[in-house]
Amino acid sequence: MGAQPIHEPPRRFRRLPGRTGFTLIELMVVLLIIGLFAGLVSAVVRPGGRDLLRLEAERLAQLLELAAEESQLTGTPIGWTSDGPGYRFWRFHESLGWIEIRDSDLLRPRTLPEGMAIAALRVESTRPQGAMRLEFIPYAPTLAFTIDMAFGAERSAIAASPIGRVQVVQAPANRHGDLATH
């Protein structure tokens, strides 16, 4: 056996004549890279509990602000109710009373992600009632309110000022570490 030329790979690494394609090692490396990339993308796309709660709280804050503005612009009362794991908006009709809004893509009924809930509603100058309900009356002063949201151990709150500003704020915890219920 003489020395092989430098430009040719050793015989055990050479491909047989007529055989093309990838080796098993090359395919495994490509699959590993694809798997790592898919894992990274799914971790970035799927927010954690705190981020998901903040996202839903911000969405609800914007929808409440929209409902209040629509009420003022149209001269029609709009209501908001929650059953805990979801919420819906209502429009008042003189002859029919409160009708659930289904003709608006923005103010449609919504269900919160699994495990997330609207835990409490506090409205300025009112006593807690059995149902979580807000009413946006076109020509009446806006009442300040706070909506508490929970997702596992995470807490967030939506606060509205009397001038109509709605924003997400840090949720206060009661002395037991849990939010008060409605």
N, CA and C of each residue as an Amber inpcrd file, in Angstrom:
protein
   546
   0.8430000  -1.1750000   0.0000000   0.0000000   0.0000000   0.0000000
   0.8810000   1.2280000   0.0000000   0.7070000   1.9820000  -1.0140000
   1.4660000   3.2080000  -1.1070000   0.6800000   4.3560000  -0.5200000
   1.3070000   5.4620000  -0.4090000   0.6570000   6.6610000   0.1180000
  -0.3880000   7.1640000  -0.8790000  -1.5080000   7.5300000  -0.3820000
  -2.5700000   8.0510000  -1.2500000  -2.3330000   9.5310000  -1.5020000
  -2.7530000  10.0100000  -2.6690000  -2.5920000  11.4400000  -2.9420000
  -3.3830000  12.2650000  -1.9250000  -2.9180000  13.4580000  -1.6470000
  -3.5230000  14.3200000  -0.6370000  -4.9200000  14.7580000  -1.0350000
  -5.1830000  14.9590000  -2.3300000  -6.4700000  15.4950000  -2.7430000
  -7.6030000  14.4600000  -2.7130000  -7.3230000  13.2050000  -2.5720000
  -8.3750000  12.1970000  -2.5000000  -8.6220000  11.8010000  -1.0480000
  -9.9120000  11.6950000  -0.6530000 -10.1990000  11.2580000   0.7120000
  -9.8590000   9.7800000   0.8580000  -9.6420000   9.3490000   2.0890000
  -9.3700000   7.9270000   2.2830000 -10.5120000   7.0910000   1.7110000
 -10.2400000   5.8690000   1.3630000 -11.1790000   5.0070000   0.6590000
 -12.4920000   4.8220000   1.4380000 -12.4270000   4.7190000   2.7620000
 -13.6540000   4.4590000   3.5270000 -14.6240000   5.6460000   3.4980000
 -14.1670000   6.8670000   3.1500000 -15.0380000   8.0300000   3.0720000
 -15.4750000   8.3580000   1.6460000 -14.9680000   7.6450000   0.6820000
 -15.3470000   7.9040000  -0.7010000 -16.7000000   7.2930000  -0.9940000
 -17.4470000   7.9630000  -1.8390000 -18.7510000   7.4370000  -2.2620000
 -18.5310000   6.4580000  -3.4020000 -19.3870000   5.4780000  -3.4220000
 -19.2980000   4.4970000  -4.5020000 -19.7330000   5.1510000  -5.8040000
 -19.1910000   4.7450000  -6.8990000 -19.5730000   5.3100000  -8.1900000
 -21.0750000   5.0800000  -8.4330000 -21.7570000   6.1170000  -8.9210000
 -23.1820000   6.0150000  -9.2160000 -24.0780000   6.2790000  -8.0070000
 -23.5180000   6.4080000  -6.8310000 -24.3170000   6.6740000  -5.6270000
 -24.2080000   8.1580000  -5.3000000 -25.3640000   8.8260000  -5.2480000
 -25.3970000  10.2250000  -4.8540000 -26.3730000  10.3580000  -3.7000000
 -26.3350000  11.4840000  -3.0200000 -27.2530000  11.7150000  -1.9040000
 -26.4900000  12.0840000  -0.6550000 -27.2050000  12.0520000   0.4650000
 -26.6320000  12.4660000   1.7290000 -26.3430000  11.2480000   2.5930000
 -25.3480000  11.3810000   3.4250000 -25.0580000  10.3090000   4.3640000
 -26.0050000  10.4160000   5.5550000 -26.0640000   9.3740000   6.3300000
 -26.9320000   9.3640000   7.5130000 -26.5120000  10.4540000   8.4940000
 -25.2410000  10.6700000   8.6570000 -24.7480000  11.7130000   9.5600000
 -25.2130000  13.0840000   9.0800000 -25.1140000  13.3580000   7.8020000
 -25.5380000  14.6460000   7.2690000 -27.0310000  14.8690000   7.5040000
 -27.8350000  13.8570000   7.2780000 -29.2740000  13.9710000   7.5210000
 -29.5700000  14.2080000   8.9970000 -28.8540000  13.5300000   9.8820000
 -29.0880000  13.7050000  11.3210000 -28.7130000  15.1120000  11.7680000
 -27.6380000  15.6660000  11.2400000 -27.2280000  17.0250000  11.5920000
 -28.2920000  18.0250000  11.1320000 -28.8150000  17.8470000   9.9180000
 -29.8530000  18.7440000   9.4090000 -31.1100000  18.6440000  10.2730000
 -31.5190000  17.4310000  10.6270000 -32.7030000  17.2520000  11.4790000
 -32.4860000  17.8690000  12.8630000 -31.3030000  17.7500000  13.4020000
 -30.9980000  18.3500000  14.6970000 -31.1100000  19.8780000  14.6160000
 -30.5810000  20.4630000  13.5770000 -30.6560000  21.9160000  13.4070000
 -32.1130000  22.3570000  13.2550000 -32.8940000  21.6430000  12.4700000
 -34.3140000  21.9790000  12.2920000 -35.0520000  21.8660000  13.6250000
 -34.7710000  20.8130000  14.3910000 -35.4140000  20.6430000  15.6950000
 -35.0760000  21.7560000  16.6650000 -33.8160000  22.1590000  16.7060000
 -33.4130000  23.2530000  17.5790000 -34.0840000  24.5600000  17.1610000
 -34.1490000  24.8000000  15.8650000 -34.7860000  26.0170000  15.3730000
 -36.2800000  26.0200000  15.6980000 -36.9590000  24.8920000  15.5110000
 -38.3940000  24.8080000  15.8210000 -38.6380000  25.0260000  17.3120000
 -37.7870000  24.4760000  18.1590000 -37.9220000  24.6820000  19.5990000
 -37.7300000  26.1340000  19.9880000 -36.7710000  26.7850000  19.3770000
 -36.5230000  28.2020000  19.6480000 -37.7000000  29.0570000  19.2000000
 -38.2240000  28.7880000  18.0230000 -39.3570000  29.5600000  17.5020000
 -40.5820000  29.3690000  18.3920000 -40.8690000  28.1360000  18.8000000
 -42.0580000  27.9100000  19.6310000 -41.8980000  28.5550000  21.0030000
 -40.6910000  28.6130000  21.5320000 -40.4790000  29.2720000  22.8200000
 -40.6700000  30.7770000  22.7030000 -40.2980000  31.3430000  21.5760000
 -40.4600000  32.7750000  21.3660000 -41.9200000  33.1180000  21.0770000
 -42.6000000  32.2740000  20.3030000 -43.9780000  32.5340000  19.9040000
 -44.9440000  32.3400000  21.0630000 -44.7210000  31.3470000  21.9080000
 -45.6220000  31.0530000  23.0110000 -45.1910000  31.8350000  24.2420000
 -45.9410000  32.8840000  24.6070000 -45.5420000  33.6900000  25.7620000
 -45.7610000  32.9320000  27.0720000 -45.0160000  33.3240000  28.0910000
 -45.1810000  32.7390000  29.4080000 -46.4430000  33.2590000  30.0670000
 -46.7260000  32.7740000  31.2740000 -47.9380000  33.1520000  31.9930000
 -48.0780000  34.6430000  32.2110000 -47.0190000  35.2730000  32.6600000
 -47.0550000  36.7160000  32.9300000 -47.2910000  37.5030000  31.6380000
 -46.5890000  37.1140000  30.5700000 -46.7340000  37.8170000  29.2920000
 -48.1270000  37.6100000  28.7000000 -48.6400000  36.3850000  28.8100000
 -49.9760000  36.0970000  28.2830000 -51.0400000  36.8780000  29.0520000
 -50.8980000  36.9510000  30.3750000 -51.8460000  37.7100000  31.1880000
 -51.7860000  39.1930000  30.8180000 -50.6050000  39.7220000  30.6620000
 -50.4600000  41.1410000  30.2880000 -51.0720000  41.4020000  28.9120000
 -50.8580000  40.4910000  27.9770000 -51.4220000  40.6310000  26.6370000
 -52.9520000  40.6680000  26.6890000 -53.5600000  39.7510000  27.4390000
 -55.0230000  39.7230000  27.5430000 -55.5490000  40.9440000  28.3000000
 -54.8230000  41.3990000  29.3170000 -55.2370000  42.5880000  30.0630000
 -55.1800000  43.8270000  29.1620000 -54.1410000  43.9520000  28.3690000
 -54.0340000  45.0850000  27.4520000 -55.1320000  45.0440000  26.3970000
 -55.4450000  43.8380000  25.9080000 -56.5270000  43.7140000  24.9310000
 -57.8450000  44.1650000  25.5400000 -58.1420000  43.6910000  26.7640000
 -59.3940000  44.0710000  27.4160000 -59.4320000  45.5760000  27.6900000
 -58.3210000  46.1530000  28.1100000 -58.2710000  47.5990000  28.3650000
 -58.5970000  48.3750000  27.0940000 -58.0330000  47.9750000  25.9760000
 -58.3050000  48.6620000  24.7140000 -59.7540000  48.4810000  24.2830000
 -60.3080000  47.2890000  24.4960000 -61.7030000  47.0530000  24.1210000
 -62.6620000  47.8540000  24.9970000 -62.3540000  47.9750000  26.2830000
 -63.2040000  48.7850000  27.1700000 -63.1620000  50.2560000  26.7770000
 -61.9820000  50.7350000  26.4250000 -61.8490000  52.1160000  25.9770000
 -62.6290000  52.3260000  24.6690000 -62.5490000  51.3560000  23.7680000
 -63.2930000  51.4250000  22.5180000 -64.7980000  51.4430000  22.7850000
 -65.2700000  50.5920000  23.7020000 -66.7000000  50.5430000  24.0220000
 -67.1810000  51.8850000  24.5760000 -66.3870000  52.4900000  25.4520000
 -66.7600000  53.7900000  26.0200000 -66.8170000  54.8600000  24.9300000
 -65.8390000  54.8590000  24.0290000 -65.8220000  55.8470000  22.9430000
 -66.9770000  55.6250000  21.9750000 -67.2610000  54.3580000  21.6570000
 -68.3760000  54.0670000  20.7460000 -69.6970000  54.5050000  21.3660000
 -69.8460000  54.3150000  22.6590000 -71.0640000  54.7390000  23.3420000
 -71.2440000  56.2510000  23.2160000 -70.1740000  56.9890000  23.4220000
 -70.2570000  58.4500000  23.3260000 -70.5130000  58.9100000  21.8920000
 -69.8760000  58.2720000  20.9250000 -70.0280000  58.6910000  19.5330000
 -71.3970000  58.3460000  18.9550000 -71.9470000  57.2000000  19.3460000
 -73.2300000  56.7720000  18.7790000 -74.4200000  57.2080000  19.6230000
 -74.1740000  57.6240000  20.8710000 -75.2680000  57.9870000  21.7560000
 -76.0280000  56.7760000  22.2830000 -75.4400000  55.5840000  22.1710000
 -76.0740000  54.3350000  22.6010000 -75.3180000  53.7440000  23.7770000
 -76.0060000  53.3900000  24.8610000 -75.3220000  52.7380000  25.9770000
 -74.7220000  51.3930000  25.5540000 -73.5280000  51.1230000  26.0450000
 -72.8650000  49.8420000  25.7970000 -72.4860000  49.2670000  27.1530000
 -72.7120000  47.9790000  27.3110000 -72.4010000  47.3040000  28.5600000
 -71.3190000  46.2600000  28.3690000 -70.7070000  45.8750000  29.4730000
 -69.6870000  44.8230000  29.4980000 -70.0080000  43.9180000  30.6650000
 -69.9890000  42.6080000  30.4480000 -70.1870000  41.6520000  31.5300000
 -69.1170000  40.5740000  31.4540000 -68.8580000  39.9700000  32.6050000
 -67.9130000  38.8630000  32.6640000 -68.4680000  37.7690000  33.5540000
 -68.2130000  36.5420000  33.1450000 -68.5730000  35.3890000  33.9550000
 -67.3300000  34.7570000  34.5800000 -66.1870000  35.4210000  34.4760000
 -64.9250000  34.9080000  35.0210000 -63.9930000  34.4670000  33.9070000
 -64.2890000  33.3400000  33.2340000 -63.3920000  32.8780000  32.1710000
 -63.6180000  33.5540000  30.8210000 -64.5590000  34.4700000  30.7360000
 -64.8140000  35.1580000  29.4790000 -65.5710000  36.4560000  29.7160000
 -65.8140000  37.1800000  28.6350000 -66.5580000  38.4400000  28.7400000
 -67.2500000  38.7280000  27.4270000 -68.2500000  39.6170000  27.5060000
 -69.0040000  40.0180000  26.3290000 -69.4590000  41.4530000  26.4580000
 -69.7770000  42.0370000  25.3120000 -70.2600000  43.4180000  25.2630000
 -71.7220000  43.4090000  24.8250000 -72.4680000  44.4010000  25.2980000
 -73.8970000  44.5140000  25.0430000 -74.2100000  45.9130000  24.5410000
 -75.2440000  46.0400000  23.7200000 -75.7080000  47.3330000  23.2290000
 -77.1670000  47.4790000  23.6450000 -77.5240000  48.6730000  24.1290000
 -78.8900000  48.9080000  24.5830000 -79.7510000  49.4350000  23.4310000
 -80.9070000  48.7840000  23.2300000 -81.8960000  49.2330000  22.2450000
 -83.1550000  49.6090000  23.0100000 -83.7330000  50.7620000  22.6660000
 -84.9270000  51.2570000  23.3730000 -86.0300000  50.2050000  23.4400000
 -86.3040000  49.5410000  22.3260000 -87.4270000  48.6100000  22.2890000
 -87.0660000  47.2010000  22.7520000 -85.8020000  46.8080000  22.6340000
 -85.4090000  45.4300000  22.9260000 -84.6370000  45.2640000  24.2360000
 -84.1140000  46.3520000  24.7700000 -83.2770000  46.2540000  25.9700000
 -81.8390000  45.9330000  25.5870000 -81.1370000  45.2270000  26.4490000
 -79.7210000  44.8920000  26.2250000 -79.6150000  43.6960000  25.2870000
 -78.8920000  43.8720000  24.1880000 -78.6690000  42.8220000  23.1940000
 -77.1570000  42.6060000  23.0880000 -76.7580000  41.3370000  23.1330000
 -75.3330000  41.0140000  23.0090000 -74.8100000  41.4490000  21.6460000
 -73.6360000  42.0800000  21.6320000 -73.0350000  42.5540000  20.3730000
 -72.3820000  41.3620000  19.6730000 -72.8760000  41.0650000  18.4860000
 -72.3160000  39.9780000  17.6800000 -71.9150000  40.4550000  16.2840000
 -72.2670000  41.7080000  15.9630000 -71.9940000  42.2240000  14.6240000
 -70.6800000  43.0050000  14.5410000 -69.9010000  42.9760000  15.6040000
 -68.6220000  43.6870000  15.6370000 -67.5050000  42.6840000  15.8780000
 -66.5150000  42.7120000  15.0110000 -65.3920000  41.8000000  15.1910000
 -64.5840000  42.1560000  16.4320000 -64.5520000  43.4270000  16.7960000
 -63.7780000  43.8500000  17.9610000 -64.5180000  43.5960000  19.2780000
 -65.8080000  43.8960000  19.3210000 -66.5620000  43.7680000  20.5630000
 -67.3240000  42.4470000  20.6520000 -66.8310000  41.4360000  19.9790000
 -67.4630000  40.1160000  20.0120000 -67.2070000  39.4290000  21.3600000
 -68.0090000  38.4240000  21.7090000 -67.7560000  37.6840000  22.9570000
 -66.3810000  37.0110000  22.9030000 -65.7050000  36.9750000  24.0390000
 -64.3600000  36.3780000  24.0970000 -64.2400000  35.4350000  25.2870000
 -63.4520000  34.3890000  25.0810000 -63.1090000  33.4590000  26.1450000
 -61.6240000  33.6080000  26.4110000 -61.2520000  33.7220000  27.6680000
 -59.8460000  33.8600000  28.0410000 -59.1410000  32.5140000  27.9110000
 -57.8140000  32.5140000  27.7950000 -57.0780000  31.2500000  27.7310000
 -57.3290000  30.3840000  28.9680000 -57.1900000  29.0970000  28.8060000
 -57.3970000  28.1270000  29.8870000 -56.6220000  28.5370000  31.1450000
 -57.3070000  28.5910000  32.2740000 -56.6800000  28.9330000  33.5500000
 -56.6710000  30.4140000  33.8740000 -57.0430000  31.2470000  32.9290000
 -57.0730000  32.6940000  33.1590000 -58.5060000  33.0950000  33.4910000
 -58.6550000  34.0850000  34.3680000 -59.9950000  34.5150000  34.7480000
 -60.0140000  35.9870000  35.1250000 -61.1810000  36.5670000  34.9820000
 -61.4270000  37.8980000  35.5160000 -61.9050000  37.6640000  36.9370000
 -61.0990000  38.1110000  37.8960000 -61.3200000  37.7490000  39.2920000
 -62.2170000  38.7200000  40.0420000 -62.1830000  39.9930000  39.6700000
 -62.9620000  40.9720000  40.4330000 -63.1880000  42.2300000  39.6170000
 -64.2580000  42.9280000  39.9780000 -64.5700000  44.2340000  39.4050000
 -64.9420000  45.1570000  40.5540000 -64.2820000  46.3100000  40.6030000
 -64.6060000  47.3410000  41.5940000 -64.9240000  48.6190000  40.8400000
 -66.0960000  49.1920000  41.1420000 -66.5300000  50.4240000  40.4930000
 -66.6380000  51.5040000  41.5550000 -66.1240000  52.6900000  41.2250000
 -66.1350000  53.8420000  42.1230000 -67.5470000  54.1080000  42.6500000
 -67.6520000  54.3380000  43.9350000 -68.8900000  54.7480000  44.5970000
 -70.0260000  53.7430000  44.4830000 -69.7120000  52.4780000  44.2530000
 -70.7670000  51.4670000  44.2330000 -70.3720000  50.2920000  45.1180000
 -71.3700000  49.6030000  45.5920000 -71.1330000  48.3960000  46.3810000
 -70.9880000  47.2140000  45.4390000 -70.2070000  46.2060000  45.8400000
 -70.0650000  45.0150000  44.9900000 -71.4280000  44.3540000  44.7630000
 -71.6590000  43.9480000  43.5360000 -72.8940000  43.2580000  43.1790000
 -72.5640000  41.8190000  42.8280000 -73.5720000  41.0150000  42.5970000
 -73.3500000  39.6080000  42.2620000 -72.6960000  39.4150000  40.9110000
 -73.0260000  40.2580000  39.9480000 -72.5000000  40.0980000  38.5980000
 -71.4280000  41.1450000  38.3160000 -70.4790000  40.7730000  37.4900000
 -69.4740000  41.7400000  37.0450000 -70.0390000  42.4280000  35.8060000
 -70.3990000  43.7030000  35.9630000 -71.0620000  44.4400000  34.8880000
 -70.6530000  45.9060000  34.9090000 -70.3260000  46.4190000  33.7280000
 -70.0520000  47.8400000  33.5350000 -71.0260000  48.3650000  32.5010000
 -71.4220000  49.6240000  32.6590000 -72.2570000  50.2690000  31.6560000
 -71.6060000  51.5900000  31.2610000 -71.4670000  51.7710000  29.9530000
 -70.9360000  53.0210000  29.4160000 -72.1240000  53.8010000  28.8720000
 -72.5010000  54.8540000  29.5860000 -73.6630000  55.6740000  29.2360000
 -73.1500000  56.9080000  28.5010000 -73.7050000  57.2070000  27.3210000
 -73.1380000  58.2670000  26.4800000 -73.0490000  59.6450000  27.1200000
 -74.0530000  60.0540000  27.8750000 -74.0620000  61.4300000  28.3610000
 -73.8920000  61.5190000  29.8670000 -73.4100000  60.4630000  30.4830000
 -73.1970000  60.4550000  31.9310000 -71.6980000  60.4920000  32.2080000
 -71.3130000  60.9850000  33.3670000 -69.8840000  60.9720000  33.6980000
 -69.3810000  59.5240000  33.8150000 -68.1480000  59.3270000  33.4140000
 -67.5390000  57.9990000  33.4820000 -67.0890000  57.7210000  34.9080000
 -67.4270000  56.5550000  35.4070000 -66.9750000  56.1550000  36.7400000
 -65.6250000  55.4600000  36.6340000 -64.7950000  55.6590000  37.6380000
 -63.5250000  54.9320000  37.6930000 -63.8240000  53.4920000  38.0820000
 -63.0690000  52.5670000  37.5120000 -63.2460000  51.1650000  37.8610000
 -61.9100000  50.4380000  37.7760000 -61.8530000  49.2670000  38.4080000
 -60.6840000  48.3900000  38.3530000 -61.1630000  46.9670000  38.1200000
 -60.5410000  46.2990000  37.1730000 -60.8280000  44.8960000  36.8840000
 -59.5650000  44.1150000  37.2040000 -59.6900000  43.1110000  38.0680000
 -58.5590000  42.2650000  38.4240000 -58.5990000  40.9880000  37.5960000
 -57.4390000  40.6100000  37.0600000 -57.3200000  39.3850000  36.2700000
 -56.2870000  38.4800000  36.9170000 -56.4960000  37.1640000  36.7900000
 -55.5810000  36.1880000  37.3860000 -55.2820000  35.0790000  36.3870000
 -54.0430000  34.6050000  36.4410000 -53.6180000  33.4590000  35.6410000
 -52.6150000  32.6840000  36.4900000 -53.0880000  31.6500000  37.1610000
 -52.2470000  30.9460000  38.1180000 -51.8840000  31.8900000  39.2420000
 -50.6030000  32.0230000  39.5240000 -50.1430000  32.9160000  40.5880000
 -49.9670000  34.3550000  40.0970000 -50.0460000  34.5590000  38.7910000
 -49.8500000  35.8890000  38.2220000 -51.1170000  36.7240000  38.3690000
 -50.9550000  38.0190000  38.6080000 -52.0750000  38.9470000  38.7610000
 -51.8190000  40.1970000  37.9260000 -52.8880000  40.7520000  37.3980000
 -52.8180000  41.9990000  36.6620000 -54.1310000  42.7370000  36.8930000
 -54.1330000  44.0330000  36.6540000 -55.3460000  44.8270000  36.8540000
 -55.4790000  45.8380000  35.7240000 -56.7230000  46.1620000  35.4400000
 -57.0550000  47.1880000  34.4590000 -57.7440000  48.2900000  35.2400000
 -57.2280000  49.4950000  35.1520000 -57.8070000  50.6190000  35.9040000
 -58.2610000  51.6930000  34.9270000 -59.4520000  52.2280000  35.1890000
 -59.9910000  53.3160000  34.3750000 -60.1920000  54.5310000  35.2530000
 -59.7970000  55.6700000  34.7400000 -59.9470000  56.9220000  35.4760000
 -61.2690000  57.5790000  35.0940000 -61.7400000  58.5490000  35.8690000
 -62.9890000  59.2450000  35.5410000 -62.9370000  60.0220000  34.2260000
 -61.7400000  60.2940000  33.7170000 -61.6500000  61.0060000  32.4320000
 -61.6190000  60.0380000  31.2470000 -61.7570000  58.7240000  31.5200000
 -61.8590000  57.7450000  30.4530000 -60.5790000  57.0420000  30.0710000
 -59.4890000  57.3070000  30.7480000 -58.2300000  56.6290000  30.4300000
 -58.2450000  55.2390000  31.0390000 -58.0220000  54.2190000  30.2190000
 -58.0160000  52.8220000  30.6670000 -56.6110000  52.2880000  30.4450000
 -56.0210000  51.7000000  31.4930000 -54.6560000  51.1880000  31.3650000
 -54.4460000  49.9670000  32.2560000 -53.4360000  49.1850000  31.9150000
 -53.0560000  48.0250000  32.7110000 -52.1090000  48.4980000  33.7950000
 -52.3850000  48.0970000  35.0420000 -51.5630000  48.4770000  36.1850000
 -51.2220000  47.2200000  36.9910000 -50.2920000  47.3480000  37.9010000
 -49.9420000  46.2320000  38.7860000 -51.1230000  45.9440000  39.7050000
 -51.5140000  44.6900000  39.7820000 -52.6820000  44.3160000  40.5960000
 -52.3200000  44.2930000  42.0710000 -53.1470000  44.9210000  42.9030000
 -52.9100000  44.8370000  44.3470000 -53.3710000  43.4870000  44.8660000
 -52.6550000  42.9360000  45.8150000 -53.0630000  41.6750000  46.4490000
 -53.6420000  41.9990000  47.8110000 -54.6300000  41.2070000  48.2320000
 -55.1670000  41.4450000  49.5690000 -54.2360000  40.8120000  50.6050000
 -54.5920000  40.8980000  51.8580000 -53.6650000  40.4500000  52.9110000
 -53.4000000  38.9470000  52.8750000 -54.2550000  38.1710000  52.1910000
 -54.0400000  36.7290000  52.0700000 -53.2600000  36.3690000  50.8210000
 -52.9040000  37.3710000  50.0190000 -52.1400000  37.1230000  48.8090000
 -53.0080000  36.8520000  47.5960000 -54.3290000  36.8420000  47.7610000
 -55.2330000  36.6180000  46.6420000 -56.0450000  37.8740000  46.3990000
 -56.6210000  37.9520000  45.2240000 -57.4650000  39.0910000  44.8980000
 -58.8500000  38.8870000  45.5050000 -59.4590000  39.9660000  45.8600000
 -60.8310000  39.8890000  46.3400000 -61.7380000  39.5280000  45.1730000
 -62.7830000  38.8180000  45.4370000 -63.7160000  38.4480000  44.3810000
 -64.8130000  39.4640000  44.2960000 -65.5120000  39.4670000  43.1880000
 -66.5670000  40.4340000  42.9390000 -67.6760000  40.2510000  43.9540000
